[in-house]
């Protein structure tokens, strides 16, 4: 399974993360959104050839914001930057599979080979049309707002009856757009997926850590998703934050963190009057209802680490997903329907 990293890394740019020199040799794939590139003045990031690039149209984001993507502009952009784009998707039309299909045909008539998209909730005839026409690589979309449980019912149906043969082996390469559930990544024989989990989790103060057994890190089972930020709302919730784990669990978590070259870090918090200007090594935190009247919390970073730098959490999560990809069974592998009573994560 190929994992394409979607979302902006530490610092908010569309380029590589701050530790790019060290990670670049393993940071293999990125997914960029055409729509978000338009918001970024329509420019391709300078680092574009350091990774395999998947260009998504960004139709869902545009639709959610009431914006429209012009098909001819999208086609022209792909042609202009074709030397650096490895895979690109069709310009899908949310809620209108007929219009999506028309765009697919229009892009093909323009000499392009976009990845066709079939969405959650669409009539199955649109999927069977893609399969009947012999596309070797297709994508499944519209999954972001759907619950994991509902997606399992849908995906089980697709992979059992349409996307695999009688032995469960894939008959077509399938890309999963916007997969944020590790369970969904591991359950199906995807050829590729993209996810923002690495960056969303980092911003929320959490990191992914594989299970540890018999001296080995286990990636094909439910992972730990642990809060490590010293500002996390889970700071005092038992079993949710690294500080509330029991000693044996905490030792394992710290072992992983340190093996990857990171530390927890240390900060000091205090209050200052509104209008206080932080000095070097300090930052003002967002105002909270718990702040005393007329005061603002100030953080002084004593030692940078994953507890006080989201950029470092981003990096650690990138490493997790790269290791996950590296340890997974090479595609293709058979789909075996599993019991739905398994714990969702």
C-alpha positions in Angstrom: 0.0 0.0 0.0 1.3 3.4 -1.0 0.6 6.2 1.5 0.3 9.7 0.2 0.7 12.4 2.8 -2.1 15.0 2.4 -2.2 18.3 4.3 0.4 21.0 5.1 3.4 20.0 7.2 4.8 21.9 10.1 4.9 25.6 9.4 1.8 25.5 7.2 3.6 25.5 3.8 2.9 23.1 1.0 6.5 21.9 1.1 8.4 19.4 3.2 8.5 19.4 7.0 11.2 21.2 9.0 13.4 18.1 9.2 13.3 17.7 5.4 17.0 16.8 5.0 16.8 13.9 7.3 13.3 12.7 6.2 13.7 13.4 2.5 15.2 10.0 1.7 12.1 8.3 3.1 9.4 10.9 2.5 8.2 9.3 -0.7 4.8 10.6 -1.5 2.7 13.7 -1.2 -0.9 14.5 -2.2 -1.5 18.2 -3.2 -4.9 19.7 -3.8 -5.3 21.8 -7.0 -7.9 23.9 -5.2 -5.6 24.7 -2.3 -2.8 25.4 -4.8 -5.1 28.0 -6.4 -5.5 29.5 -2.9 -1.7 29.5 -2.8 -1.5 31.7 -5.9 -1.6 28.7 -8.1 2.1 28.0 -7.7 3.7 24.6 -7.4 6.0 24.2 -4.3 9.7 24.3 -5.0 10.2 20.8 -3.4 7.8 19.2 -5.9 10.4 16.8 -7.5 11.6 15.4 -4.2 8.5 13.3 -3.9 6.0 11.3 -6.0 3.1 13.7 -6.5 -0.6 12.8 -6.5 -2.7 15.8 -7.6 -6.3 15.8 -6.3 -8.7 18.3 -7.8 -9.8 19.5 -4.4 -13.4 19.4 -5.5 -14.8 18.5 -2.1 -13.0 21.4 -0.4 -14.2 23.8 -3.1 -17.8 22.4 -2.9 -17.7 22.8 0.9 -16.7 26.5 0.6 -19.2 27.2 -2.2 -16.5 27.6 -4.8 -16.2 26.2 -8.3 -13.2 24.7 -10.1 -13.1 25.4 -13.9 -12.5 22.1 -15.8 -10.5 23.8 -18.6 -8.2 25.5 -16.0 -7.6 22.2 -14.2 -6.7 20.5 -17.5 -4.3 23.3 -18.5 -2.7 23.1 -15.0 -2.0 19.4 -15.4 -0.6 19.8 -18.9 1.6 22.7 -17.7 3.0 20.7 -14.8 2.8 17.2 -16.2 6.5 16.6 -15.8 6.2 16.6 -12.0 2.8 15.1 -11.4 2.8 11.3 -11.1 -0.9 10.7 -10.6 -3.9 13.1 -11.0 -7.6 12.6 -10.3 -10.7 13.4 -12.3 -12.5 16.7 -11.4 -15.4 15.1 -9.6 -18.7 16.9 -9.1 -20.0 16.3 -5.6 -23.5 14.8 -5.6 -23.6 14.5 -9.4 -22.1 11.3 -10.7 -23.2 12.0 -14.3 -21.3 15.3 -14.3 -18.3 13.5 -12.8 -18.4 11.0 -15.6 -18.7 13.8 -18.2 -15.6 15.4 -16.7 -13.7 12.1 -16.9 -14.5 11.8 -20.6 -13.7 15.5 -21.3 -10.3 15.1 -19.6 -9.6 12.0 -21.6 -10.5 13.7 -24.9 -8.0 16.4 -23.9 -5.3 13.8 -24.0 -5.2 13.2 -20.2 -5.6 10.0 -18.2 -7.2 11.0 -14.9 -7.9 8.6 -12.1 -11.7 8.0 -12.1 -13.6 8.6 -8.9 -16.5 6.6 -7.4 -18.2 8.1 -4.4 -19.8 6.8 -1.2 -23.6 6.7 -1.7 -23.6 6.7 -5.5 -25.5 4.1 -7.6 -23.4 1.0 -8.0 -23.9 1.3 -11.8 -21.2 4.0 -11.9 -18.7 1.7 -10.3 -19.6 -1.2 -12.7 -19.2 1.2 -15.6 -15.6 2.0 -14.6 -14.8 -1.7 -14.2 -16.5 -2.6 -17.5 -14.4 0.0 -19.4 -11.3 -1.6 -18.1 -9.8 1.1 -15.9 -6.8 -0.5 -14.1 -6.6 2.1 -11.4 -9.7 3.8 -9.8 -10.4 5.7 -6.6 -13.1 5.8 -3.9 -14.1 9.1 -2.5 -16.7 10.9 -0.4 -15.6 9.0 2.7 -14.4 11.8 4.9 -17.7 12.7 6.6 -18.9 9.1 6.9 -18.5 7.0 10.2 -16.0 4.2 10.2 -18.7 1.7 10.9 -20.8 2.8 7.9 -17.7 2.8 5.7 -16.9 -0.8 6.7 -20.4 -1.9 5.6 -20.0 -0.1 2.3 -16.4 -1.1 1.6 -17.0 -4.7 2.6 -19.7 -4.8 -0.1 -17.5 -3.3 -2.7 -14.4 -5.4 -2.0 -16.4 -8.6 -1.7 -18.7 -8.3 -4.7 -17.0 -5.9 -7.2 -13.3 -5.2 -6.6 -11.9 -8.7 -5.9 -12.2 -12.1 -7.5 -13.6 -15.3 -6.0 -10.3 -15.7 -4.0 -10.5 -12.2 -2.6 -7.6 -10.9 -4.9 -8.0 -7.4 -6.2 -9.0 -7.1 -9.9 -8.2 -3.4 -10.0 -5.9 -1.0 -8.2 -7.9 1.1 -5.8 -7.0 4.4 -4.2 -8.8 5.5 -1.0 -9.3 9.3 -0.7 -9.0 10.9 2.7 -8.6 7.8 4.9 -8.2 8.8 8.5 -9.0 5.5 10.1 -6.1 3.1 10.6 -8.6 0.2 10.7 -9.8 1.0 7.2 -6.3 1.3 5.9 -5.4 -2.2 7.3 -8.7 -3.9 6.5 -8.7 -3.6 2.7 -6.1 -4.4 -0.1 -5.7 -0.7 -1.2 -3.1 0.0 -3.8 -2.8 3.5 -2.4 -4.4 5.8 0.1 -4.0 9.4 1.2 -4.5 10.8 4.7 -4.2 13.9 6.8 -4.1 11.8 10.0 -0.4 12.6 10.6 -0.9 16.3 10.6 -4.4 16.5 12.2 -3.3 14.3 15.1 -0.1 16.4 15.6 -2.2 19.6 15.7 -4.5 18.0 18.3 -1.5 17.2 20.5 -1.3 13.4 19.8 1.1 11.0 18.1 0.8 7.5 16.7 2.9 4.7 18.3 2.9 1.1 17.2 2.3 -1.8 19.7 5.3 -3.4 21.1 5.7 -7.2 21.6 8.6 -9.5 22.0 11.1 -6.8 21.3 9.4 -5.7 18.0 7.1 -2.8 17.0 3.9 -4.2 15.6 2.3 -2.1 12.8 -0.5 -4.4 11.5 -2.5 -4.1 14.7 -4.3 -1.3 16.5 -1.8 1.4 17.3 -1.6 3.7 20.3 -2.9 7.2 19.6 -1.5 9.1 22.6 -1.8 12.7 23.7 1.6 14.2 24.5 1.0 17.9 24.4 1.4 19.6 27.8 -1.7 21.7 26.8 -3.9 18.7 25.9 -7.4 18.6 27.4 -6.6 14.9 28.0 -3.8 15.8 30.3 -5.5 14.4 33.4 -7.6 11.7 31.8 -6.3 8.3 32.8 -4.9 6.2 29.8 -5.4 9.1 27.3 -2.2 11.2 28.0 1.3 9.8 28.2 1.6 11.3 31.7 -1.4 9.2 33.0 -0.2 5.9 31.5 1.1 3.2 33.9 4.9 2.8 34.2 5.2 -0.2 31.8 3.1 1.6 29.1 4.9 4.8 29.6 8.3 3.1 29.3 7.3 1.6 25.9 6.0 4.9 24.6 9.2 6.7 25.6 11.3 4.0 24.1 9.7 4.6 20.7 9.9 8.3 21.0 13.6 8.2 21.9 14.4 5.6 19.3 13.1 7.9 16.6 15.3 10.7 17.9 12.8 12.8 19.8 12.3 14.0 23.4 9.2 15.0 25.3 10.5 18.5 25.9 9.9 20.9 28.8 8.0 24.1 29.2 7.1 26.5 32.0 3.7 28.3 32.1 2.8 31.5 33.8 0.4 34.4 33.5 1.2 38.0 32.4 -1.0 41.0 32.0 -2.7 41.6 28.6 -0.3 43.5 26.3 2.8 41.6 27.5 5.2 41.1 24.6 7.0 37.7 24.8 10.8 37.6 24.6 12.8 35.0 22.7 11.9 31.5 23.7 8.4 32.5 24.8 5.0 32.5 23.2 1.5 33.7 24.1 -1.1 31.0 24.3 -4.6 31.3 23.0 -6.9 33.0 25.5 -9.0 30.7 27.6 -12.1 31.0 29.7 -9.9 29.9 32.6 -7.5 32.8 32.2 -7.7 35.3 35.1 -9.3 38.6 34.1 -6.9 40.8 32.2 -4.2 38.2 32.0 -2.8 35.9 29.3 -0.9 32.6 29.7 2.7 32.7 28.5 4.8 29.6 27.7 8.5 29.5 28.0 10.1 26.6 26.2 13.0 25.2 28.2 13.6 22.3 25.9 11.8 21.8 22.5 10.1 18.5 22.2 6.9 16.8 21.1 5.0 18.1 24.2 5.4 21.7 23.1 6.2 21.7 19.3 3.5 20.5 16.9 6.1 20.5 14.1 7.9 17.7 15.9 4.7 15.8 16.4 4.1 16.1 12.7 7.5 14.6 12.0 7.1 11.7 14.4 3.7 10.9 12.8 5.3 11.0 9.3 7.8 8.4 10.5 5.0 6.3 11.8 3.1 6.1 8.6 6.2 5.6 6.5 7.1 2.6 8.7 3.5 1.4 8.5 3.8 1.4 4.7 7.2 -0.3 4.8 5.9 -3.2 7.0 2.7 -3.9 5.2 2.2 -6.8 2.8 3.1 -5.9 -0.7 0.1 -5.3 -3.0 -1.9 -7.3 -4.1 -3.1 -9.3 -1.2 -6.4 -11.0 -0.6 -9.3 -9.3 1.1 -10.8 -11.5 3.9 -14.0 -10.2 5.5 -13.6 -9.8 9.2 -16.0 -9.8 12.2 -17.6 -6.3 12.6 -17.6 -6.8 16.3 -13.9 -5.9 16.4 -13.2 -2.8 18.4 -13.3 0.4 16.2 -10.3 2.7 16.4 
